[in-house]
């Protein structure tokens, strides 16, 4: 009776109905039905798990709207508490939403007007060039003897400061080739963009990034005579010489890791919902790549020309053919195939399997519908690829 009165009080507190039944032993079994709010909460979490592709059945019947299963039900109030653990999207955007956003961004990037694409590419090079100048002023300002005795000090300073450039591109604006290597490949795999649109975007953005980064360090790093004095001069000249002297295989492998971390930074930044969260999420991957000395093609378009402007004992041709092209390819592999592929197939691998099964069984598909207008991007999307994506 004491337990029954206790359950009655709990039920009244939560606004939930209470049912009792008497067994032969004379004891009452109390069942507290969940409230409407609890049912709605469990139903919403069940829908989230369905979107994430989680199998809720685990060998039994699927969960019903009240949070239990059709057979072998646990107590409903326990189910509600356990399902709270899956409510991971309260403070961040789930990665499945970030991946879908990358697909939509690929459509927008593919349809940017030429003049705007050129402007945004130069703007991204400008931001990154300013970040390189900041790093060179602060890291290069460490005395030569201290740099020689403690070589990790310039790396720590570089890792702490270099994320400024990437953060400005992400938050203010700009088209960066290394980020587009991931975004456009995801759009290509999803059928959102064509191969021509991907190559067109990559080529224009790559050239304009080069123009923006190189002109920034020339006008604001060389003509301003920031680095003629020591210890800055030896620092920037040493960076240019060391990058050009890298073995081709070493430069390629370092480039893969560099852009894998840069693209991870972009995904984490999109996952965060507030400014502080975005800055913190983007800072760590860039810090990792900068401290370890990996090769980023657009950053090299600022570091190496700056050293060459100041008289580094190296050749432009050797840099372009022996270093920069290999780093560009490595960045494409690391950002586009490693991170872009992982992000896309992490959530859409079933689509790939379905396409393989369709080809093997030679299923007859009905005709594709007419082109439609994407409500969020405002762009016209049509063709069989887009229709099969929606299917």
C-alpha positions as CSV (number, residue, x, y, z in Angstrom):
1,X,0.0,0.0,0.0
2,X,2.9,2.4,0.8
3,X,4.5,1.6,-2.6
4,X,1.1,2.1,-4.3
5,X,0.6,5.5,-2.7
6,X,4.2,6.5,-3.7
7,X,3.6,5.6,-7.3
8,X,0.3,7.5,-7.2
9,X,2.1,10.6,-6.0
10,X,4.7,10.3,-8.8
11,X,2.0,9.8,-11.4
12,X,0.1,12.9,-10.2
13,X,3.3,14.9,-10.2
14,X,4.1,14.1,-13.8
15,X,0.5,14.2,-14.9
16,X,0.5,10.6,-16.0
17,X,-2.5,8.2,-15.5
18,X,-2.0,5.3,-13.0
19,X,-3.5,1.8,-13.3
20,X,-3.4,-0.9,-10.6
21,X,-4.2,-4.6,-10.7
22,X,-4.4,-7.0,-7.8
23,X,-2.7,-10.4,-8.0
24,X,-3.6,-13.5,-6.0
25,X,-1.0,-12.6,-3.4
26,X,-2.9,-9.5,-2.5
27,X,-0.2,-7.2,-3.8
28,X,-1.0,-4.4,-6.2
29,X,1.0,-4.0,-9.4
30,X,1.3,-0.3,-10.3
31,X,1.9,0.7,-13.9
32,X,2.5,4.3,-14.6
33,X,1.7,5.3,-18.1
34,X,4.0,7.9,-19.6
35,X,2.7,11.4,-20.1
36,X,2.0,12.9,-23.5
37,X,5.2,14.9,-23.4
38,X,7.2,11.7,-22.7
39,X,5.6,9.9,-25.6
40,X,6.3,12.9,-27.9
41,X,9.9,13.0,-26.7
42,X,10.5,9.3,-27.3
43,X,8.8,9.5,-30.7
44,X,11.0,12.4,-31.7
45,X,14.2,10.5,-30.7
46,X,12.9,7.4,-32.5
47,X,12.5,9.5,-35.7
48,X,16.1,10.9,-35.2
49,X,17.5,7.3,-35.0
50,X,15.6,6.4,-38.1
51,X,17.2,9.3,-40.0
52,X,20.6,8.3,-38.7
53,X,20.0,4.8,-40.1
54,X,20.1,3.1,-36.7
55,X,18.3,-0.3,-36.5
56,X,15.9,0.0,-33.6
57,X,14.6,-3.5,-33.8
58,X,17.7,-5.6,-32.8
59,X,16.0,-8.8,-33.6
60,X,12.6,-7.7,-32.1
61,X,9.7,-5.7,-33.4
62,X,10.3,-2.0,-34.0
63,X,9.7,0.6,-31.3
64,X,6.3,2.0,-31.3
65,X,5.4,5.6,-30.8
66,X,5.4,5.3,-27.0
67,X,9.0,4.1,-26.7
68,X,8.4,0.4,-26.2
69,X,8.4,-2.6,-28.6
70,X,5.6,-4.7,-29.8
71,X,6.9,-7.6,-27.8
72,X,9.1,-8.0,-24.7
73,X,8.5,-4.4,-23.7
74,X,10.6,-2.9,-20.9
75,X,9.0,-0.3,-18.6
76,X,8.0,2.7,-20.7
77,X,9.4,5.3,-18.3
78,X,12.8,3.4,-18.4
79,X,12.7,3.5,-22.2
80,X,12.2,7.3,-22.2
81,X,15.2,7.8,-19.9
82,X,17.4,5.4,-22.0
83,X,16.5,7.1,-25.2
84,X,17.6,10.5,-23.8
85,X,21.2,9.3,-24.3
86,X,20.7,9.4,-28.1
87,X,19.7,13.1,-28.1
88,X,23.1,14.1,-29.4
89,X,21.9,16.9,-31.7
90,X,20.8,19.4,-29.1
91,X,24.0,21.4,-29.2
92,X,25.5,20.5,-32.6
93,X,24.4,19.7,-36.1
94,X,24.6,15.9,-36.7
95,X,27.2,14.9,-39.3
96,X,24.5,13.5,-41.5
97,X,23.0,17.0,-41.8
98,X,26.5,18.4,-42.5
99,X,27.0,15.9,-45.3
100,X,23.7,16.9,-46.9
101,X,24.7,20.5,-46.6
102,X,27.9,19.8,-48.4
103,X,25.8,18.3,-51.3
104,X,23.8,21.5,-51.4
105,X,26.9,23.7,-51.3
106,X,28.3,21.8,-54.3
107,X,25.3,22.9,-56.3
108,X,25.7,26.5,-55.3
109,X,29.5,26.4,-56.1
110,X,28.9,24.8,-59.5
111,X,26.5,27.6,-60.5
112,X,28.4,30.6,-59.2
113,X,28.9,33.3,-61.9
114,X,32.4,33.4,-63.3
115,X,33.1,36.9,-62.0
116,X,31.9,36.0,-58.5
117,X,33.9,32.8,-58.5
118,X,37.0,34.6,-59.5
119,X,36.4,37.2,-56.8
120,X,35.8,34.6,-54.0
121,X,38.9,32.7,-55.1
122,X,41.1,35.7,-54.8
123,X,39.5,36.6,-51.5
124,X,40.3,33.2,-50.1
125,X,44.0,33.6,-51.2
126,X,44.0,37.1,-49.6
127,X,42.8,35.7,-46.2
128,X,45.3,32.9,-46.3
129,X,48.1,35.2,-47.3
130,X,47.4,37.4,-44.3
131,X,47.5,34.4,-42.1
132,X,50.9,33.4,-43.5
133,X,52.2,36.9,-42.9
134,X,51.1,36.8,-39.3
135,X,52.8,33.4,-38.8
136,X,56.0,34.7,-40.3
137,X,56.1,37.8,-38.2
138,X,55.5,35.9,-34.9
139,X,57.4,32.7,-35.5
140,X,60.2,34.3,-37.5
141,X,60.6,36.8,-34.6
142,X,62.1,34.1,-32.4
143,X,65.9,34.5,-32.3
144,X,67.9,32.2,-34.5
145,X,69.8,30.5,-31.6
146,X,66.6,29.8,-29.8
147,X,65.0,28.4,-32.9
148,X,67.9,26.1,-33.3
149,X,67.9,25.0,-29.7
150,X,64.1,24.7,-29.4
151,X,62.8,23.9,-33.0
152,X,59.3,23.2,-31.6
153,X,58.8,26.8,-30.6
154,X,58.1,28.2,-34.1
155,X,55.9,25.2,-34.8
156,X,53.8,25.9,-31.7
157,X,53.4,29.5,-32.6
158,X,52.5,28.5,-36.2
159,X,49.9,26.0,-35.0
160,X,48.4,28.6,-32.6
161,X,48.1,31.4,-35.2
162,X,47.6,29.8,-38.6
163,X,44.0,28.8,-38.0
164,X,43.2,32.5,-38.3
165,X,43.4,32.4,-42.1
166,X,41.1,29.3,-42.5
167,X,38.6,30.8,-39.9
168,X,38.4,34.0,-41.9
169,X,37.7,32.1,-45.1
170,X,35.0,29.9,-43.5
171,X,33.2,32.6,-41.5
172,X,33.5,35.7,-43.8
173,X,33.7,34.2,-47.3
174,X,36.0,32.8,-50.0
175,X,36.4,29.8,-52.3
176,X,39.4,27.7,-51.2
177,X,40.5,24.9,-53.5
178,X,41.4,22.5,-50.7
179,X,37.9,22.8,-49.2
180,X,36.3,22.5,-52.6
181,X,38.2,19.3,-53.3
182,X,35.9,17.7,-50.7
183,X,32.7,19.5,-51.3
184,X,32.6,19.1,-55.1
185,X,33.6,15.4,-55.0
186,X,30.7,14.8,-52.5
187,X,28.4,16.6,-54.9
188,X,29.7,14.5,-57.8
189,X,29.2,11.2,-56.0
190,X,25.7,12.3,-55.0
191,X,24.8,13.2,-58.6
192,X,24.4,16.9,-57.7
193,X,27.1,18.2,-60.0
194,X,28.7,17.0,-63.2
195,X,32.4,16.2,-63.8
196,X,32.7,19.3,-66.0
197,X,31.3,21.5,-63.3
198,X,33.7,20.0,-60.7
199,X,36.8,20.5,-63.0
200,X,35.7,24.0,-63.9
201,X,35.3,25.0,-60.3
202,X,38.6,23.4,-59.3
203,X,40.6,25.1,-62.1
204,X,39.2,28.6,-61.6
205,X,39.5,28.5,-57.8
206,X,43.0,27.1,-57.9
207,X,44.3,29.8,-60.2
208,X,42.6,32.6,-58.3
209,X,43.8,31.3,-55.0
210,X,47.4,31.4,-56.4
211,X,46.8,35.0,-57.6
212,X,45.3,36.1,-54.2
213,X,47.9,34.4,-52.0
214,X,51.0,35.4,-54.1
215,X,49.9,39.0,-54.6
216,X,49.1,39.4,-50.9
217,X,52.5,38.4,-49.7
218,X,54.1,40.5,-52.5
219,X,52.3,43.7,-51.8
220,X,52.0,43.4,-48.0
221,X,54.9,41.2,-47.1
222,X,57.6,42.1,-49.7
223,X,57.0,45.7,-50.7
224,X,56.4,46.7,-47.1
225,X,59.9,45.3,-46.2
226,X,58.7,43.4,-43.2
227,X,61.3,40.7,-43.3
228,X,64.6,42.1,-44.4
229,X,66.0,42.2,-40.9
230,X,67.0,39.2,-38.8
231,X,65.8,36.9,-37.5
232,X,62.8,37.2,-39.9
233,X,64.8,37.0,-43.1
234,X,66.5,33.7,-42.4
235,X,63.2,32.2,-41.2
236,X,61.1,32.9,-44.4
237,X,64.1,32.1,-46.7
238,X,64.6,28.8,-44.8
239,X,60.9,27.9,-45.2
240,X,61.0,28.4,-49.0
241,X,64.2,26.4,-49.5
242,X,63.1,23.5,-47.2
243,X,59.8,23.1,-49.0
244,X,61.3,23.1,-52.5
245,X,63.9,20.6,-51.4
246,X,61.4,18.0,-50.3
247,X,61.4,14.7,-52.0
248,X,58.4,14.3,-54.3
249,X,57.0,11.3,-52.4
250,X,57.4,13.1,-49.1
251,X,55.6,16.2,-50.3
252,X,52.7,14.1,-51.7
253,X,52.2,12.1,-48.4
254,X,52.4,15.3,-46.3
255,X,49.8,16.9,-48.6
256,X,47.3,14.0,-48.0
257,X,47.5,14.5,-44.3
258,X,47.3,18.3,-44.5
259,X,44.1,18.5,-46.4
260,X,42.5,15.7,-44.5
261,X,42.8,17.8,-41.4
262,X,41.8,21.0,-43.2
263,X,38.6,19.4,-44.5
264,X,37.9,17.9,-41.1
265,X,38.1,21.5,-39.8
266,X,35.5,22.6,-42.3
267,X,33.1,19.8,-41.3
268,X,33.5,20.5,-37.6
269,X,32.9,24.2,-38.2
270,X,29.7,23.4,-39.9
271,X,28.7,21.1,-37.1
272,X,28.9,23.8,-34.4
273,X,26.0,26.2,-34.1
274,X,27.6,29.2,-32.4
275,X,30.6,31.4,-33.1
276,X,32.7,30.2,-30.2
277,X,32.0,26.6,-31.0
278,X,32.9,27.1,-34.7
279,X,36.2,28.8,-33.9
280,X,37.2,26.1,-31.3
281,X,36.2,23.2,-33.6
282,X,38.1,24.6,-36.5
283,X,41.2,25.5,-34.5
284,X,42.3,22.0,-33.4
285,X,42.6,20.3,-36.9
286,X,44.5,23.3,-38.3
287,X,46.8,23.4,-35.3
288,X,47.6,19.7,-35.9
289,X,48.5,20.1,-39.5
290,X,50.5,23.3,-39.0
291,X,52.5,22.0,-36.0
292,X,53.4,18.8,-37.8
293,X,54.6,20.6,-40.9
294,X,52.3,19.0,-43.4
295,X,52.0,20.5,-46.9
296,X,49.0,22.7,-47.9
297,X,49.1,23.8,-51.5
298,X,47.4,27.3,-51.0
299,X,49.6,28.0,-47.9
300,X,52.6,27.1,-50.0
301,X,51.5,29.7,-52.6
302,X,52.2,32.3,-49.9
303,X,55.1,30.8,-47.9
304,X,57.3,29.9,-50.9
305,X,56.9,33.0,-53.1
306,X,57.5,35.2,-50.0
307,X,60.9,33.5,-49.5
308,X,61.7,33.7,-53.2
309,X,60.9,37.4,-53.2
310,X,63.4,37.9,-50.4
311,X,66.1,36.1,-52.3
312,X,65.8,32.4,-51.3
313,X,68.4,30.2,-53.2
314,X,65.7,28.3,-55.1
315,X,64.0,28.3,-58.5
316,X,60.4,29.1,-59.3
317,X,60.3,26.3,-61.9
318,X,61.5,23.7,-59.4
319,X,58.9,24.7,-56.9
320,X,56.0,24.6,-59.5
321,X,56.9,21.2,-61.0
322,X,58.6,19.3,-58.1
323,X,56.6,20.5,-55.2
324,X,53.4,22.5,-55.9
325,X,51.8,20.1,-58.4
326,X,52.4,17.1,-56.2
327,X,51.1,18.9,-53.2
328,X,47.9,19.8,-55.1
329,X,47.4,16.2,-56.1
330,X,48.0,15.1,-52.5
331,X,45.6,17.7,-51.1
332,X,42.9,16.4,-53.5
333,X,43.4,12.8,-52.3
334,X,43.4,13.8,-48.7
335,X,40.5,16.2,-48.7
336,X,38.4,14.8,-51.5
337,X,38.9,11.1,-51.4
338,X,39.8,10.4,-47.8
339,X,37.6,12.8,-45.9
340,X,35.0,13.5,-48.7
341,X,34.6,9.8,-49.4
342,X,34.4,8.9,-45.7
343,X,31.8,11.6,-45.1
344,X,29.7,10.6,-48.1
345,X,29.8,6.9,-47.8
346,X,29.5,7.0,-44.0
347,X,25.8,7.9,-44.5
348,X,25.1,7.0,-48.2
349,X,26.9,3.7,-48.7
350,X,23.5,2.0,-49.0
351,X,22.8,4.1,-52.1
352,X,26.0,2.8,-53.7
353,X,24.9,-0.8,-52.9
354,X,21.5,-0.2,-54.3
355,X,23.0,1.1,-57.6
356,X,25.1,-2.0,-57.8
357,X,22.1,-4.3,-57.2
358,X,20.1,-2.4,-59.9
359,X,22.9,-3.0,-62.4
360,X,23.2,-6.6,-61.6
361,X,19.5,-7.4,-61.7
362,X,18.9,-5.1,-64.7
363,X,15.9,-3.5,-63.1
364,X,13.8,-1.3,-65.4
365,X,13.4,2.2,-64.1
366,X,10.6,4.5,-65.1
367,X,11.3,7.7,-66.9
368,X,12.9,10.5,-64.9
369,X,10.6,13.4,-64.1
370,X,11.1,16.9,-65.3
371,X,13.6,19.2,-63.6
372,X,12.7,20.7,-60.2
373,X,13.8,23.8,-58.3
374,X,15.6,23.2,-55.0
375,X,13.8,25.3,-52.4
376,X,16.8,26.0,-50.3
377,X,19.4,26.9,-53.0
378,X,16.9,28.3,-55.5
379,X,18.7,26.4,-58.3
380,X,17.1,24.1,-60.9
381,X,18.0,20.5,-60.5
382,X,17.1,17.9,-63.1
383,X,18.1,14.8,-64.9
384,X,18.2,11.2,-64.0
385,X,21.0,11.5,-61.5
386,X,19.1,14.0,-59.4
387,X,15.9,11.9,-59.6
388,X,17.7,8.7,-58.6
389,X,19.3,10.6,-55.7
390,X,15.9,11.6,-54.4
391,X,14.6,8.1,-54.9
